[in-house]
Amino acid sequence: MKKALFLFLISVSAFAQIERVEPPFWYADMNLSKVQIMFYGKNIAQYNVSVSNNISIENIKKTENPNYVFVTVDTKNASVSELTFSFKNKDKVAFTKKYELKKRRANSKFRKSYDSSDMIYLIMSDRFANGNPNNDSDKSLTEKADRNNPNGRHGGDIEGIIKNLDYLKELGATAVWPTPLCEDNDARGSYHTYGQSDVYKIDPRFGTNEDYVRLSAELHQRGMKNIMDYVTNHWGWQHWMYKDLPTHDWVHQFPQFTNSNYRMTTQFDPNASAIDAKNCMDGWFVPSMPDLNQSNPLVLNYLIQNAIWWIEYADLDGFRVDTYSYNDKDGIAKWTKAITDEYPNFNIVGEVWMHDQAQMAFWQKDSKIGAIQSYNSHLPSVMDFTLHDAFGNVFNEDKGEWDKGMIKVYDNFTNDFLYPNINNLLIFAENHDTNRFNQAYKKDFKKYQMAMTLLATVRGIPQLYYGSEIGMDGDKGKGDGDIRHDFPGGWNGDTNNAFTTSGRTAEQQQFFGFTSKLFTWRKSKDVIHFGKMKHYIPVDNVYVYFRYNETDSVMVIINNSTETKTFKTNRFAESIQSRQAGKDILSNKTIDLKNDITIEGKSVLILELK
């Protein structure tokens, strides 16, 4: 009896040696077959490691921290199976650890991603809907729910998103981008979840890993897509690994705290000083977000495998990558290429918050601008921040002048030649970091119509920020909490439920009805998704452009003047060609193209030409 108890205690002690294994499992038949498995436990580096099933160990890396060992195994010809890792001390097995190679989903490698046929709905995950009030706070995490605090956690969660997917489908959304869902254990402001403390675990206040898998499944049942908001540049200072770093250079270290200078131009500026470039890439975004060192191969492999693991495990359809252009540019290019090598159709859009098209185009895959410096980011998509800049005040500029009014929008598209893939730009009027559109324009419905018409009908992938479609506003000047209000009806007890027709106010229904009609129409229009664009210099603040392919043509007219305008159509003969009429998709009225066209002030026409 004593001997059995002794062996039991030895066994418990042995298994306690391993506190974490990451990735927690892998998949057979992956392009990335050489897997770097991290074992973490007190003094685990003292042991020798072997593995079963004739799997080859390519490398064992032990660092200055004895609590880590990185074991790279080659799974190229391995079948779905359970491996056994043995940890030995003087040739005696001290303990073992099972490790599973799982079966991939059918055709996983060639999964379809989002593209310009989609409309992406951006959700502030904590502020959309509280589907499970029981998980609003979690005893294992510091910050508790406080809906009265605009910068606190309010209780939005994965269940809330799932319960309102039919609302999103009715709106015309085809893809969902929730802000990050992995654990963030910051004591304050953790609701945005960009300072993650565990990147293999969904924050319990949002749900579970299984809930996230279910979100993908529910979206796919509706023909919709799940886009993960991924962060490569930094973690949160409460990340478990930051408290016990594997290597000193796992994060960028300085003699004293060094903030990023945020000057992303130093990434490609031929005249930039080395110190400025270093401080941009290696400086911390904010003091609570340790800056990850992608030039460290252990870090880079960790991030690559984590990203691929989530794609495979949660059946994801794409990534949006936060602060993309702050990363080590060579490291982030390798990260991006590894993912697209694994999934050739997988789309990744990077946040490249710059205000010059040439600078943004530098970051898109196969950029000729990047090629001047022998650089290729391999990033399929970037965010069109210069178009967003134009959205900021253009609809308040009632008179078309040399540099005011719709010429701003026209000029943005004149630089489309800089981008290698113009259809794969993410376009938006606002997002979770900007002033609310309906704040800037004081909920002016006509100006909203013009903006959404532009967003829905020009090249690129439109992204709508949650609540825009019901007229939600918010002032960035008052802080981020004000541009991230709770969606009305997402919480038990809300007196206004904008998720339902009967629950909306008249104003909310006006905004929703228009947005739903516009983006539902867009869903089936290949000419809008992938067609060419021809535009005409705005006259009297009226902007006219055509989207066309071999069979279809759509004429869009935006009158940004306050006055009714009448104009002849002969100027557009090369686009109209032999077509006689156009049907306005909003009013269902038919416009005779042989006669003059009249359009009211601050209004739009979207004409399907016949």
Stockholm file with secondary structure:
# STOCKHOLM 1.0

chainA/1-610         MKKALFLFLISVSAFAQIERVEPPFWYADMNLSKVQIMFYGKNIAQYNVSVSNNISIENIKKTENPNYVFVTVDTKNASVSELTFSFKNKDKVAFTKKYELKKRRANSKFRKSYDSSDMIYLIMSDRFANGNPNNDSDKSLTEKADRNNPNGRHGGDIEGIIKNLDYLKELGATAVWPTPLCEDNDARGSYHTYGQSDVYKIDPRFGTNEDYVRLSAELHQRGMKNIMDYVTNHWGWQHWMYKDLPTHDWVHQFPQFTNSNYRMTTQFDPNASAIDAKNCMDGWFVPSMPDLNQSNPLVLNYLIQNAIWWIEYADLDGFRVDTYSYNDKDGIAKWTKAITDEYPNFNIVGEVWMHDQAQMAFWQKDSKIGAIQSYNSHLPSVMDFTLHDAFGNVFNEDKGEWDKGMIKVYDNFTNDFLYPNINNLLIFAENHDTNRFNQAYKKDFKKYQMAMTLLATVRGIPQLYYGSEIGMDGDKGKGDGDIRHDFPGGWNGDTNNAFTTSGRTAEQQQFFGFTSKLFTWRKSKDVIHFGKMKHYIPVDNVYVYFRYNETDSVMVIINNSTETKTFKTNRFAESIQSRQAGKDILSNKTIDLKNDITIEGKSVLILELK
#=GR chainA/1-610 SS CHHHHHHHHHHHHHHTTCCEEESSCEESSCSCCEEEEEEECTTGGGSEEEESTTCEEEEEECCSSTTEEEEEEECTTCCSEEEEEEEEETTEEEEEEEEEEECCCTTGGGCCCCCTTCCEEEECGGGSCCSCGGGSSCTTSSCCBCTTCTTSBCCCCHHHHHHTHHHHHHHTCCEEEESCCEECCCSSSGGGCCSCSEEEEECTTTCCHHHHHHHHHHHHHTTCEEEEEEECSBCCTTCTTGGGCSSGGGBCCCSSCCBCCCCGGGGTCTTCCHHHHHHHHHSBSSTTSCBBCTTSHHHHHHHHHHHHHHHHHHTCCEEEEETGGGSCHHHHHHHHHHHHHHSTTCEEEECCCCSCHHHHHTTSTTCHHHHTTTCCCCCCEEECHHHHHHHTTGGGCCSCCSSSTTHHHHHHHHTGGGCSCGGGEEEESCCTTSCCHHHHTTTCHHHHHHHHHHHHHSSSEEEEETTGGGTCCCCGGGCGGGGSCCCTTSSTTCSCCTTSTTTSCHHHHHHHHHHHHHHHHHHTCHHHHHCEEEEEEEETTEEEEEEECSSCEEEEEEECSSSCEEECSGGGHHHHTTCCEEEETTTCCEEETTSCEEECTTEEEEEEEC
#=GC SS_cons         CHHHHHHHHHHHHHHTTCCEEESSCEESSCSCCEEEEEEECTTGGGSEEEESTTCEEEEEECCSSTTEEEEEEECTTCCSEEEEEEEEETTEEEEEEEEEEECCCTTGGGCCCCCTTCCEEEECGGGSCCSCGGGSSCTTSSCCBCTTCTTSBCCCCHHHHHHTHHHHHHHTCCEEEESCCEECCCSSSGGGCCSCSEEEEECTTTCCHHHHHHHHHHHHHTTCEEEEEEECSBCCTTCTTGGGCSSGGGBCCCSSCCBCCCCGGGGTCTTCCHHHHHHHHHSBSSTTSCBBCTTSHHHHHHHHHHHHHHHHHHTCCEEEEETGGGSCHHHHHHHHHHHHHHSTTCEEEECCCCSCHHHHHTTSTTCHHHHTTTCCCCCCEEECHHHHHHHTTGGGCCSCCSSSTTHHHHHHHHTGGGCSCGGGEEEESCCTTSCCHHHHTTTCHHHHHHHHHHHHHSSSEEEEETTGGGTCCCCGGGCGGGGSCCCTTSSTTCSCCTTSTTTSCHHHHHHHHHHHHHHHHHHTCHHHHHCEEEEEEEETTEEEEEEECSSCEEEEEEECSSSCEEECSGGGHHHHTTCCEEEETTTCCEEETTSCEEECTTEEEEEEEC
//
